[in-house]
Amino acid sequence: MRGLGSLLVLQVVLVFLFAGEPCPAQSAPSDAVDSKSSQLPDPVQEGVRRPIPNRPSYHLDRSEENWSFLQDSSLRTDFWDPIKYFQLGREGWYLSLGGEFRPMYEFNKNYNWGEGPQDDNGLYLNRLIGSADFRFGSHARVFFELKSGLEFGRNGGPRPSIDEDKLDLSQLFVDVPLSKERLPLVIRVGRQELNYGDGSLLAIRELNVRREFDGVKLLFRPEGWSVDAFAMRPVCSAPH
């Protein structure tokens, strides 16, 4: 193999999340925390405001977040809380907005061990994501997300399915509860992200262009358990 020189990769990443402070890129979602968020105790007791326990964290996949506890206006203490809960008329019906802007400069020396196009100037990447989460109480849910990934200055052009997808549908699915009692079961139909375990088999793939899947998923959430069954097809990003 030619060009087995030293490999130097320098990446400078600046992340600005419209929904709040960023969490680690590979942090695992905590369904147990989110599922209890709507049952949080009143933080104001005897005239003393206490920290909100079990406040849900921001997730890499925005669809995993649950902001229903903000129905209580006294719990809206974060700067971004006003856009996380818009009342939609009926009790328990609300809209939650989220998003991300991520610019990144990337420089590679001896890229791909010296094979293929090389670049001494580096390249610039940016990614925009915007989402809207419509919750209709315990009846249904619609989650919608758009993405845009752009690449500038790479010798040889953007890498397929990794660097650039100018404007595309990232997620659009509908949740319908099939059972709401002791054995809660929900069916999810549409385009969605999958991220399990360490992300080696099914993952969002945290690159400039993330990976989505089209299909159907069953979410089974008995107490203390999280069971998913799904039939999916990966989405292929077509060049624009």
C-alpha positions in Angstrom: 0.0 0.0 0.0 1.4 3.4 -1.0 1.7 6.4 1.2 1.7 4.8 4.6 2.9 8.0 6.2 1.6 9.3 9.4 -2.1 10.1 9.6 -3.1 13.4 11.1 -6.7 14.3 11.5 -7.6 17.7 12.9 -11.2 18.6 13.5 -12.6 21.7 15.0 -16.2 21.5 15.9 -18.5 24.3 17.2 -22.0 23.2 18.2 -24.8 25.5 18.9 -28.1 23.8 19.9 -31.2 25.9 19.7 -32.8 23.6 22.2 -30.1 24.2 24.9 -26.8 22.9 26.1 -25.3 20.0 24.1 -25.0 16.6 25.6 -22.3 14.0 24.7 -22.8 12.8 21.2 -23.1 9.1 22.1 -25.1 9.5 25.4 -27.8 6.9 25.7 -31.3 8.1 26.0 -33.0 7.6 29.4 -36.6 6.6 28.8 -37.1 6.0 32.5 -36.4 9.6 33.3 -38.5 11.1 30.5 -41.5 8.9 31.2 -41.6 10.3 34.7 -41.2 13.9 33.7 -45.0 14.6 33.7 -45.3 13.3 37.2 -42.7 15.6 38.8 -43.6 17.0 42.2 -44.4 20.7 42.6 -41.0 22.5 43.0 -42.6 25.3 45.1 -43.4 24.2 48.6 -43.8 26.4 51.7 -42.6 29.4 49.6 -39.2 27.8 48.7 -38.3 27.0 45.1 -36.4 23.7 44.9 -34.4 22.3 41.9 -36.6 20.3 39.5 -35.7 16.6 40.0 -35.3 14.3 37.0 -35.5 17.1 34.4 -35.1 15.4 31.0 -31.8 16.0 29.2 -31.4 17.0 25.6 -30.9 14.0 23.3 -29.0 13.5 20.1 -32.3 12.3 18.7 -34.8 15.0 19.5 -37.7 12.6 19.1 -36.7 10.9 22.4 -37.4 14.0 24.4 -40.6 14.5 26.5 -41.5 18.0 27.6 -45.0 17.4 28.9 -44.0 18.4 32.4 -43.8 22.0 31.2 -47.6 22.1 31.2 -47.0 23.4 34.7 -45.8 26.9 34.0 -44.0 27.1 37.4 -41.5 24.5 36.1 -40.4 26.6 33.1 -37.0 27.7 34.5 -34.7 27.1 31.5 -34.0 29.8 28.9 -35.3 27.5 26.1 -38.5 26.3 27.9 -40.7 28.8 26.1 -40.2 27.1 22.8 -40.4 23.6 24.3 -44.0 23.9 25.2 -46.8 25.6 23.2 -50.3 24.8 24.4 -52.6 23.6 21.5 -56.0 24.3 23.1 -56.9 21.1 24.9 -55.2 20.0 28.1 -52.2 17.8 27.3 -52.0 18.9 23.7 -48.8 20.8 22.9 -46.1 21.6 20.3 -42.4 21.4 21.1 -39.7 22.9 18.9 -36.0 21.9 18.6 -33.0 22.4 16.4 -29.3 22.4 15.9 -26.7 24.4 14.0 -23.3 22.7 13.7 -20.4 24.2 11.7 -17.2 22.2 11.4 -13.8 22.6 9.9 -12.0 19.3 8.9 -8.4 18.8 7.9 -6.8 15.5 6.9 -3.2 14.6 6.1 -2.7 11.4 4.1 -6.4 10.9 3.9 -7.4 7.3 3.2 -3.6 6.4 3.6 -2.7 8.6 0.7 -5.1 7.0 -1.8 -7.4 9.2 -3.8 -7.7 13.0 -3.9 -5.7 14.8 -1.2 -6.2 18.3 0.1 -3.8 20.6 1.9 -6.5 23.3 2.7 -9.1 21.2 4.6 -12.9 21.6 4.2 -15.8 23.2 5.9 -19.0 21.4 6.8 -22.2 22.7 8.3 -25.5 21.1 9.4 -28.9 22.5 10.2 -31.7 20.5 11.8 -35.1 21.7 12.8 -37.9 19.7 14.4 -41.5 20.0 15.5 -43.1 17.6 17.9 -47.0 17.6 18.1 -48.4 15.8 21.1 -52.2 15.1 21.3 -52.4 13.9 24.8 -52.6 10.1 25.1 -54.3 9.9 21.6 -51.5 10.4 19.1 -48.2 12.0 18.3 -46.7 13.5 15.1 -42.9 14.2 14.9 -41.5 16.2 12.0 -37.8 17.0 11.3 -35.9 18.6 8.4 -32.1 18.5 7.9 -29.6 20.3 5.6 -25.9 19.3 5.4 -23.5 21.3 3.2 -19.8 20.8 2.2 -17.4 23.5 0.9 -13.9 23.2 -0.4 -13.2 19.4 -0.4 -10.9 18.3 -3.2 -12.9 15.7 -5.2 -16.2 17.0 -4.0 -18.5 15.8 -1.1 -18.3 12.2 0.0 -21.5 10.4 -0.9 -24.0 10.0 1.9 -21.6 11.5 4.4 -20.9 15.2 3.7 -23.8 16.7 1.8 -27.6 16.5 1.6 -28.8 20.0 0.9 -32.4 19.7 2.1 -34.1 16.6 3.1 -36.7 15.0 5.3 -34.9 13.6 8.4 -37.9 12.3 10.3 -41.6 12.1 9.9 -43.6 9.6 11.9 -46.9 9.0 13.7 -47.3 7.3 17.1 -50.6 5.7 17.9 -51.1 4.0 21.3 -52.5 0.4 21.0 -52.7 -0.1 24.7 -52.5 2.4 27.5 -53.0 0.3 30.6 -50.6 -2.0 32.5 -48.8 -3.0 29.2 -48.3 0.2 27.2 -47.8 -0.5 23.5 -47.3 2.1 20.8 -47.0 1.6 17.0 -44.7 4.1 15.1 -45.0 4.4 11.4 -42.8 6.5 9.1 -39.3 7.8 8.7 -37.3 7.7 12.0 -33.8 7.4 13.5 -32.6 4.2 15.2 -29.8 4.2 17.7 -29.1 1.0 19.8 -26.2 -0.1 22.0 -22.8 1.3 21.1 -24.1 2.3 17.6 -22.0 -0.3 15.7 -25.0 -2.0 14.0 -28.0 0.4 14.1 -27.0 4.0 14.7 -27.7 7.6 13.8 -24.1 7.8 12.5 -23.2 11.2 13.8 -21.6 12.6 10.6 -22.6 15.7 8.7 -25.4 13.6 7.1 -27.1 11.3 9.6 -28.8 8.0 8.7 -32.5 7.5 8.8 -34.8 4.5 8.3 -38.3 4.0 6.8 -40.6 1.5 8.4 -42.7 0.4 11.3 -41.8 0.0 15.0 -43.6 -1.4 18.0 -42.6 0.2 21.3 -43.4 -1.9 24.4 -42.8 -0.2 27.7 -43.8 -2.4 30.7 -42.5 -1.1 34.0 -38.7 -1.4 34.2 -38.5 -2.7 30.6 -37.9 -1.2 27.1 -38.7 -3.6 24.2 -38.7 -2.6 20.5 -39.6 -4.6 17.5 -39.3 -3.1 14.0 -39.1 -3.7 10.3 -37.0 -1.0 8.6 -35.2 0.0 5.4 -32.3 2.4 5.5 -32.8 5.7 3.6 -30.3 6.4 0.8 -29.4 10.1 0.4 -29.5 10.9 -3.3 -26.9 13.5 -4.5 -28.4 16.9 -5.4 
